[in-house]
Amino acid sequence: MKNIELAKTGYKKFSEGDIDGVLAMFDPKMEWHECNGFPFIEGDGKFTGPEAVAHGVFSKIPEYYDHFNIEIKELMESGDHVIMKGYYTGTWKATGKKFKANAVHIWTVKDEKLTSFFQAVDTATIINPVKAKVM
């Protein structure tokens, strides 16, 4: 399977709520680098292994968000990397405000397993979304 197809499958499983299916795609030593700007992330935002990601990231999503979604605008493949450019959408429960925040993911794939994840997200827009002014 091409790396980009593997990533597409993972995003599809996530959107369908198949978290076990997503975790099964991870290498046992998966290195996950979550953006430090999220209030529920403790420490340096690094998680190692599928169980750590499930507990430290995925289990937190329904606690902090309503209707969380990843809107993919583009997927690109370069060697053993897949890059996703898109948006996070949903409602931040603490404020009740809807958001659409820039998001970039960089995945590393080896032997048809996701081995590394790096995230860059506009966390300020998620936590305190402000409507853009029309010029």
Secondary structure as GFF3:
##gff-version 3
##sequence-region A 1 135
A	DSSP	alpha_helix	3	15	.	.	.	ID=ss1
A	DSSP	alpha_helix	19	24	.	.	.	ID=ss2
A	DSSP	beta_strand	26	33	.	.	.	ID=ss3
A	DSSP	beta_strand	46	48	.	.	.	ID=ss4
A	DSSP	alpha_helix	50	56	.	.	.	ID=ss5
A	DSSP	three_ten_helix	58	60	.	.	.	ID=ss6
A	DSSP	alpha_helix	61	64	.	.	.	ID=ss7
A	DSSP	beta_strand	65	78	.	.	.	ID=ss8
A	DSSP	beta_strand	81	92	.	.	.	ID=ss9
A	DSSP	beta_strand	97	110	.	.	.	ID=ss10
A	DSSP	beta_strand	113	121	.	.	.	ID=ss11
A	DSSP	alpha_helix	123	127	.	.	.	ID=ss12
###
